[in-house]
């Protein structure tokens, strides 16, 4: 059967358009995996009125509400790549809380326990993901009623002018009640400057932690040295935050495993020579990293660039089969690094 060459060419162009759109959708999907490919059902539920006003002025949203994890939080914890010391710390925390609840149910006395936590570590080491898991575990143990996670940082708590900070901080705490408030780079609250209201945010937060001690858990996170100085800067912080969990940087093998996870989740395969090249590249990157190295975020960015280069390469070809559409080549990886 003879096929009109023009029709054949149009069909080929149509297939390429569909493929490019699929690649774009894949990149968007990967971008929603915040730190280490966790299943993130994130809602930008913003927000108290202060945040809504900021949106209206074209400013970046500074608080995100994550709904409680579905499924078994302990399985989610076990499936995380690396972080073995973190997993053990979380299990110990959960076991202690569970036994204390059983003692209380039997009428036995329990020592006063703080559920607030300090997470220390570099960017991209899974702190937000583990915070969501902890929130769900606390819910299952009856410590929290809802178990959602509210993420924010200095910009979500501190106002620019007199009288703005306390209402802004209170509004975000209200949104976190019965769940966990996660404050990233919390040490930035103690940064001093002209007309700085970070101390007011800390004072407001400490008061709410006391007033709502049965309804609120706070996790603060950031670099180890900065977080120690932050906690030591205020006796109120010292008394409420006495449990630290350190998140180590990922090893080259763990970073490679995270990259393979992205491949698997998005139905891509990696050519053997590309895999060998990527392993060596990750070894070099880790060896020469600085304190701002993004860990899993770096790998995510590399993966996104890889599939973009694959799409560019394939857009010049015709009659693409399934193998061509899924395979990542050495050239794709080289251009992404």
C-alpha positions as CSV (number, residue, x, y, z in Angstrom):
1,X,0.0,0.0,0.0
2,X,1.4,3.4,-1.0
3,X,1.4,6.1,1.7
4,X,1.4,9.8,0.8
5,X,4.9,11.1,1.7
6,X,3.4,14.3,3.0
7,X,1.0,12.3,5.3
8,X,4.0,10.2,6.5
9,X,6.0,13.3,7.3
10,X,3.1,14.8,9.2
11,X,2.7,11.6,11.3
12,X,6.4,11.6,12.1
13,X,6.2,15.3,13.2
14,X,3.2,14.5,15.3
15,X,4.9,11.6,17.1
16,X,7.9,13.9,17.9
17,X,5.6,16.6,19.3
18,X,3.9,14.0,21.6
19,X,7.3,12.7,22.7
20,X,8.6,16.2,23.6
21,X,5.4,16.9,25.6
22,X,5.9,13.6,27.5
23,X,9.5,14.6,28.3
24,X,8.3,18.0,29.6
25,X,5.6,16.4,31.8
26,X,8.2,14.0,33.2
27,X,10.4,17.0,34.2
28,X,7.5,18.6,35.9
29,X,6.7,15.4,37.8
30,X,10.3,15.0,38.9
31,X,10.4,18.6,40.1
32,X,7.6,17.8,42.6
33,X,9.8,15.3,44.3
34,X,11.3,17.6,46.8
35,X,14.4,16.0,48.2
36,X,14.8,12.4,47.6
37,X,12.0,11.3,45.4
38,X,9.4,11.0,48.2
39,X,5.7,10.8,47.2
40,X,4.9,14.4,47.9
41,X,1.2,15.4,48.1
42,X,2.0,19.1,48.6
43,X,-0.7,21.7,48.7
44,X,0.2,25.4,48.5
45,X,-2.6,26.1,51.0
46,X,-1.5,29.5,51.9
47,X,-2.1,30.9,53.7
48,X,-2.9,33.3,56.4
49,X,-3.9,36.8,55.3
50,X,-0.3,38.0,55.5
51,X,0.8,35.5,52.9
52,X,-2.2,36.2,50.6
53,X,-1.2,39.9,50.7
54,X,2.4,38.9,49.6
55,X,1.0,36.9,46.8
56,X,-1.1,39.8,45.6
57,X,2.1,41.8,45.4
58,X,3.8,39.2,43.3
59,X,6.1,37.9,46.1
60,X,7.1,34.3,46.5
61,X,4.9,32.1,48.7
62,X,6.6,31.5,52.0
63,X,4.6,28.7,53.6
64,X,3.6,25.3,52.2
65,X,1.1,22.9,53.8
66,X,1.8,19.2,53.2
67,X,-1.1,16.9,53.9
68,X,-0.4,13.8,56.1
69,X,1.4,10.9,54.4
70,X,-0.7,8.0,53.3
71,X,0.3,4.4,53.8
72,X,2.7,3.1,56.4
73,X,5.2,5.7,57.6
74,X,7.7,3.1,58.8
75,X,7.8,1.6,55.3
76,X,8.3,5.0,53.9
77,X,11.2,5.5,56.3
78,X,12.8,2.1,55.5
79,X,12.6,2.8,51.7
80,X,14.6,6.0,51.9
81,X,18.0,5.7,50.3
82,X,20.9,5.9,52.8
83,X,20.2,7.9,56.0
84,X,20.7,4.8,58.2
85,X,21.6,6.7,61.3
86,X,18.6,9.0,60.8
87,X,16.3,6.0,60.4
88,X,17.6,4.5,63.7
89,X,17.1,7.8,65.5
90,X,13.5,8.1,64.2
91,X,12.7,4.5,65.2
92,X,14.1,5.1,68.7
93,X,12.0,8.3,69.0
94,X,8.9,6.4,67.9
95,X,9.6,3.4,70.2
96,X,10.1,5.7,73.3
97,X,6.9,7.6,72.6
98,X,5.0,4.4,72.1
99,X,6.2,2.9,75.4
100,X,5.5,6.1,77.3
101,X,1.9,6.1,76.0
102,X,1.5,2.5,77.1
103,X,2.8,3.4,80.6
104,X,0.4,6.4,80.8
105,X,-2.5,4.1,79.8
106,X,-1.6,1.9,82.7
107,X,-1.5,4.8,85.1
108,X,2.3,4.9,85.5
109,X,4.3,8.1,85.8
110,X,6.2,9.4,82.8
111,X,9.1,11.9,82.6
112,X,8.2,15.1,80.8
113,X,9.1,14.6,77.1
114,X,9.6,17.2,74.4
115,X,8.7,16.1,70.9
116,X,10.3,19.1,69.2
117,X,13.4,18.3,67.1
118,X,16.5,19.9,65.6
119,X,17.5,18.5,62.2
120,X,21.0,19.4,61.2
121,X,22.6,18.8,57.8
122,X,23.4,20.2,54.3
123,X,20.7,21.0,51.7
124,X,19.1,18.0,49.9
125,X,19.7,15.4,52.6
126,X,16.1,14.4,53.2
127,X,15.2,16.6,56.2
128,X,11.8,17.7,54.9
129,X,10.9,14.2,53.8
130,X,11.8,12.7,57.2
131,X,9.9,15.5,58.9
132,X,6.7,14.4,57.0
133,X,7.3,10.8,58.1
134,X,7.8,12.0,61.8
135,X,4.5,14.0,61.6
136,X,2.6,10.9,60.4
137,X,4.3,8.7,63.1
138,X,3.3,11.2,65.8
139,X,-0.3,11.1,64.4
140,X,-0.4,7.3,64.6
141,X,0.9,7.4,68.2
142,X,-1.8,9.8,69.2
143,X,0.6,12.7,69.8
144,X,-0.9,14.8,67.1
145,X,-4.5,14.6,65.8
146,X,-3.9,15.4,62.1
147,X,-0.2,14.9,61.4
148,X,0.2,17.4,58.5
149,X,3.4,19.3,57.9
150,X,3.7,23.1,57.5
151,X,7.0,24.2,55.9
152,X,8.3,27.7,56.2
153,X,11.4,29.8,56.8
154,X,12.3,33.2,58.1
155,X,10.3,34.9,55.3
156,X,7.2,33.2,56.5
157,X,7.6,34.3,60.1
158,X,9.2,37.8,60.1
159,X,7.5,40.9,58.9
160,X,9.1,43.9,57.2
161,X,7.6,46.6,59.5
162,X,6.6,47.1,63.1
163,X,3.6,45.2,64.1
164,X,3.7,42.6,61.3
165,X,5.8,39.8,62.8
166,X,3.7,38.6,65.7
167,X,0.5,38.3,63.6
168,X,2.4,36.6,60.8
169,X,4.0,34.1,63.1
170,X,0.8,33.4,64.9
171,X,-1.0,32.8,61.6
172,X,1.5,30.2,60.5
173,X,1.4,28.5,63.9
174,X,-2.4,28.4,63.6
175,X,-2.1,26.6,60.3
176,X,0.3,24.0,61.9
177,X,-1.9,23.2,65.0
178,X,-2.4,19.4,65.4
179,X,0.6,18.9,63.1
180,X,4.3,19.8,62.7
181,X,5.7,23.2,61.9
182,X,9.0,22.8,60.0
183,X,11.2,25.8,59.9
184,X,14.1,25.5,57.4
185,X,17.2,27.6,58.0
186,X,15.8,28.6,61.4
187,X,19.1,30.2,62.4
188,X,18.3,33.0,60.0
189,X,15.8,34.3,62.6
190,X,18.8,35.5,64.7
191,X,20.4,37.4,61.9
192,X,20.7,41.0,63.0
193,X,20.1,44.0,60.9
194,X,18.4,47.4,60.8
195,X,14.8,47.0,62.0
196,X,15.1,43.2,62.3
197,X,12.2,41.5,63.9
198,X,13.6,37.9,64.1
199,X,13.7,38.0,67.9
200,X,10.0,38.9,68.0
201,X,9.2,35.9,65.8
202,X,11.2,33.6,68.2
203,X,9.4,35.1,71.3
204,X,6.0,34.6,69.6
205,X,6.9,31.0,68.6
206,X,8.1,30.1,72.1
207,X,4.9,31.4,73.6
208,X,2.8,29.4,71.2
209,X,4.9,26.3,71.8
210,X,4.0,26.6,75.5
211,X,0.3,27.6,75.1
212,X,-0.3,24.9,72.5
213,X,2.2,22.3,73.8
214,X,-0.4,19.5,73.3
215,X,-1.3,20.5,69.7
216,X,2.0,21.6,68.2
217,X,5.4,20.0,67.3
218,X,8.1,22.2,65.9
219,X,11.1,20.9,63.9
220,X,13.9,23.4,63.1
221,X,16.5,22.6,60.5
222,X,19.7,23.9,59.0
223,X,23.5,23.6,58.9
224,X,24.9,22.0,62.1
225,X,27.1,24.9,63.4
226,X,24.5,27.5,62.7
227,X,21.8,25.5,64.3
228,X,23.8,25.0,67.5
229,X,24.4,28.8,67.7
230,X,20.7,29.4,67.1
231,X,19.6,27.1,69.9
232,X,22.2,28.4,72.3
233,X,21.2,32.0,71.6
234,X,18.0,31.7,73.7
235,X,17.3,29.9,76.9
236,X,13.8,29.2,75.8
237,X,15.0,27.5,72.7
238,X,17.5,25.4,74.8
239,X,14.8,24.2,77.1
240,X,12.4,23.1,74.3
241,X,14.9,21.7,71.7
242,X,17.1,19.0,73.2
243,X,16.8,16.3,70.6
244,X,19.1,16.6,67.6
245,X,19.2,14.4,64.5
246,X,22.0,14.8,62.1
247,X,21.5,14.2,58.3
248,X,24.8,13.1,56.7
249,X,25.7,14.0,53.1
250,X,25.0,11.2,50.6
251,X,27.9,9.1,49.4
252,X,28.6,8.8,45.6
253,X,26.9,5.3,45.6
254,X,23.8,6.7,47.3
255,X,23.6,9.6,44.9
256,X,23.9,7.1,42.0
257,X,21.1,5.0,43.6
258,X,18.9,8.2,43.8
259,X,19.5,8.8,40.1
260,X,18.5,5.2,39.3
261,X,15.4,5.7,41.4
262,X,14.4,8.7,39.2
263,X,15.1,6.5,36.1
264,X,12.9,3.7,37.5
265,X,10.0,6.0,38.5
266,X,9.9,7.7,35.1
267,X,10.5,4.6,33.0
268,X,14.0,5.4,31.6
269,X,17.0,3.1,31.3
270,X,20.7,3.9,31.5
271,X,23.2,2.6,28.9
272,X,26.2,0.8,30.6
273,X,28.8,3.3,29.4
274,X,26.6,6.1,30.6
275,X,26.3,4.4,34.0
276,X,30.0,4.1,34.4
277,X,30.6,7.7,33.4
278,X,28.0,8.9,35.8
279,X,29.5,6.9,38.7
280,X,32.9,8.4,38.1
281,X,31.4,11.9,37.8
282,X,29.6,11.6,41.1
283,X,32.8,10.5,42.7
284,X,34.6,13.6,41.5
285,X,31.7,15.9,42.5
286,X,31.5,14.5,46.1
287,X,35.3,14.7,46.4
288,X,35.3,18.4,45.4
289,X,32.0,19.5,47.0
290,X,31.6,22.6,49.1
291,X,29.1,23.3,52.0
292,X,26.4,24.4,49.5
293,X,26.4,21.1,47.6
294,X,22.8,20.1,47.0
295,X,23.1,16.3,47.5
296,X,19.9,14.7,46.2
297,X,18.8,18.0,44.7
298,X,21.9,18.0,42.6
299,X,21.1,14.6,41.3
300,X,17.5,15.6,40.5
301,X,18.8,18.5,38.5
302,X,21.2,16.3,36.6
303,X,18.4,13.9,35.8
304,X,16.2,16.6,34.6
305,X,18.9,18.0,32.3
306,X,19.6,14.4,31.1
307,X,16.1,13.8,29.8
308,X,16.0,17.3,28.3
309,X,19.2,16.4,26.3
310,X,17.7,13.1,25.4
311,X,14.6,14.8,24.0
312,X,16.8,17.2,21.9
313,X,18.7,14.2,20.5
314,X,15.6,12.2,19.7
315,X,13.8,15.2,18.1
316,X,16.1,14.9,15.1
317,X,15.2,11.2,14.5
318,X,12.3,9.3,13.1
319,X,10.5,6.1,13.7
320,X,11.4,6.0,17.4
321,X,10.8,2.7,19.1
322,X,10.3,2.0,22.9
323,X,13.9,1.3,23.5
324,X,15.0,4.6,21.9
325,X,12.4,6.5,23.9
326,X,13.6,5.1,27.2
327,X,17.4,4.8,26.9
328,X,19.7,7.4,28.3
329,X,23.0,7.5,26.4
330,X,26.5,8.5,27.4
331,X,26.2,11.7,25.4
332,X,23.0,12.6,27.2
333,X,24.7,12.3,30.6
334,X,27.8,14.1,29.5
335,X,25.8,17.1,28.4
336,X,23.8,17.1,31.6
337,X,26.9,17.3,33.9
